[in-house]
Amino acid sequence: MVGIVVVSHSHKLAEGIREVATQMAQNKVVIATAGGLDESTIGTNVERILNAINKAYSPDGVLVLMDLGSAVLSTKMAIEMLPPEKQRKILLSEAPIVEGTISAAVEASIGSPLEKVDTAARQVVTKAKVEENAPLVETEQQRPEPQVGEGNTRSIEITLTNELGLHARPAAMLVQQASKFKSRIQIEKDDRKANAKSIVEVLSLGAERGDKIKIIAEGEDSAEALKSLEELVKSNFGEDAS
C-alpha cells in the first residue's frame, strides 16, 4: 500500500492534516509528517523529511505533499540522500496539502497504485470550499463519469440518517466499500450525480442528514454492491443516529 508524507513549515499543521487523513482512511495508510525545524519552530528540516519518508516507505511507493516553496527544495534534498532504488519510488505531488492529503489517503486505503493516488490528490478542487454547492469537477480525461443506466442495472433509494451525512469519514467509508466491487456505481442527489468510487465527487454532493440519495449500480456484482452499500448507510456508518 502506498505511504504518504506531509511536509509543512508548521509541525502543528502537519500533525493536524495527518490526524484527519488517518481517520478518513480508517487507519489503513501510513502517513508520516515532517513539520517545522522542530516541534515549535517554523521551517523545514531535511533530516526530519528523510526520516518521514523512511517511516512511510513502501515498495508500492510514497507520495509526498508539501506546503510552501522551500518545502519542495528540502524534500528534494532529502530524496537525494536515499538509495537510488528508493528514490524511484518517491513521487512529489502538486496537490493542495490539506485536501490533497485527505483524498490521497482515501485512494491509497483501497490499494490504488502510486500514480492513481497522486491523481486523486491533484483532482481536488478547492473552489467548492468557498462557493456553496459548487461541484468538484473532474475532466473526462482525468476520470470518466461512470455510465450507468444500461445493461445489468439496479438501484435503491435511501435516506441518510447519520449525523454527518456524506461528509468526511462517512464519505470515505462509502468510497472504500464501493471500490470493493467491479460494478460501476453512481450516487444521485437531486439533480447531481457522483462516481461512488471518487471521494472528490461524493463530497461534492454535500449530502446531509435527512437527504434522500439514489444509488445505481451496473455490472455483474451490482446486486451485491447495492446490498453492501445499503447496509452501510442503514448502519449510520457506525455513528449514533440519535
C-alpha positions, 0 to 999 in steps of 0.5 A: 500500500502506498505511504504518504508524507506531509511536509509543512513549515508548521509541525502543528499543521502537519500533525493536524492534516495527518490526524484527519487523513488517518481517520478518513482512511480508517487507519489503513495508510501510513502517513508520516509528517515532517513539520517545522525545524522542530516541534515549535519552530517554523521551517523545514528540516531535511533530516526530519523529511528523510526520516518521514519518508523512511517511516512511510516507505513502501515498495508500492511507493510514497507520495509526498505533499508539501506546503510552501516553496522551500518545502519542495527544495528540502524534500528534494534534498532529502530524496537525494540522500536515499538509495537510488532504488528508493528514490524511484519510488518517491513521487512529489505531488502538486496537490493542495496539502490539506485536501490533497492529503485527505483524498490521497489517503482515501485512494491509497486505503483501497490499494490504488497504485502510486500514480492513481493516488497522486491523481486523486490528490491533484483532482481536488478542487478547492473552489467548492470550499468557498462557493456553496454547492459548487461541484468538484469537477473532474475532466473526462480525461482525468476520470470518466463519469461512470455510465450507468443506466444500461445493461445489468442495472439496479438501484435503491433509494435511501435516506441518510440518517447519520449525523454527518451525512456524506461528509468526511469519514462517512464519505470515505467509508462509502468510497472504500466499500464501493471500490470493493466491487467491479460494478460501476456505481453512481450516487444521485442527489437531486439533480447531481450525480457522483462516481461512488468510487471518487471521494472528490465527487461524493463530497461534492454532493454535500449530502446531509442528514435527512437527504434522500440519495439514489444509488445505481449500480451496473455490472455483474456484482451490482446486486451485491454492491447495492446490498453492501452499500445499503447496509452501510448507510442503514448502519449510520456508518457506525455513528449514533443516529440519535 
